[in-house]
Amino acid sequence: MKAVTQARAIFIGLPIVLLMSCMPTTDTVQRGFEARYNTARTALEKGNYATAGRLYARMLSQSGPLNARIQVEYAHTMLRSGQYEKASQIAGEVANKNDGPTRAAALSVKGTADHEIALKLLRNGDQANGAARLHTAQSALQEVLKSHPDFDPLGALAGRQASIAALLKKMG
């Protein structure tokens, strides 16, 4: 009887011990997240936006305190892939919930996306909505350039801002 009880304990307990030893530790989960992040970032930098977008989207639910950063990078991926509406929406949500450099990074993506949306609207003859998007883009970029000029070391945002101002002036 005692042997049967011990055998039963081993039969039940051994799989549990083996299963527990296979479960990921916090370090393993963190290394896995870091590896996915590095893969997503590399894909973004190499122009493989479909892969980067999928990876960032999957990471959002596991990003914890890095969530805002992952969202900004995801929005940047959407921007680079030409999905301007989605980029604007994601970046706008991040900007509304954050301040400081995170807000500025999100606004730079949002302003750029809104500018591209405005240009498309204007090409399609939608002056009212195009002008509204230009004003939204202008506001976002102005805030970034004022609060974090270091975010525009080569003048790309300032150039975009000047282009928007000229276009708005021309529109009257």
Residue pairs with C-beta under 8 A, 6 or more apart in sequence:
24 32
29 62
33 59
33 62
33 63
36 55
36 58
36 59
37 59
37 70
39 51
39 55
40 51
40 52
40 55
40 56
40 59
40 73
40 77
41 52
41 73
43 49
43 51
43 52
43 55
44 52
44 73
44 76
44 77
44 80
47 80
49 77
49 80
49 81
50 81
52 77
53 74
53 77
53 78
53 81
56 70
56 73
56 74
56 77
57 74
59 70
60 67
60 70
60 71
60 74
63 69
63 70
68 94
68 97
68 98
68 102
68 106
69 102
71 90
71 91
71 93
71 94
71 106
72 91
72 94
72 102
72 105
72 106
72 109
74 90
75 86
75 87
75 88
75 90
75 91
75 94
75 106
75 109
75 110
75 113
76 87
76 109
78 84
78 86
78 87
78 90
78 113
79 87
79 91
79 109
79 112
79 113
79 116
84 113
84 114
84 116
84 117
84 120
85 113
85 117
87 109
87 110
87 112
87 113
88 109
88 110
88 113
88 114
88 117
90 109
91 106
91 107
91 109
91 110
91 113
92 106
92 110
94 102
94 103
94 105
94 106
95 103
95 106
95 107
95 110
95 140
98 106
101 148
101 151
104 143
104 144
104 147
104 148
104 151
105 151
107 140
107 141
107 143
107 144
108 140
108 141
108 144
108 151
108 152
108 157
110 136
110 137
110 140
111 136
111 137
111 138
111 139
111 140
111 141
111 144
111 157
111 160
112 137
112 141
112 157
112 160
113 137
114 133
114 134
114 136
114 137
114 140
115 133
115 134
115 137
115 141
115 160
115 163
115 164
117 133
118 130
118 131
118 132
118 133
118 134
118 137
118 164
119 130
121 129
121 130
121 133
122 130
122 167
127 171
131 168
131 171
134 164
134 167
134 168
134 171
135 168
137 160
137 164
138 161
138 164
138 165
138 168
141 157
141 160
141 161
141 164
142 161
144 151
144 152
144 157
145 151
145 152
145 157
145 158
145 161
151 157
152 158
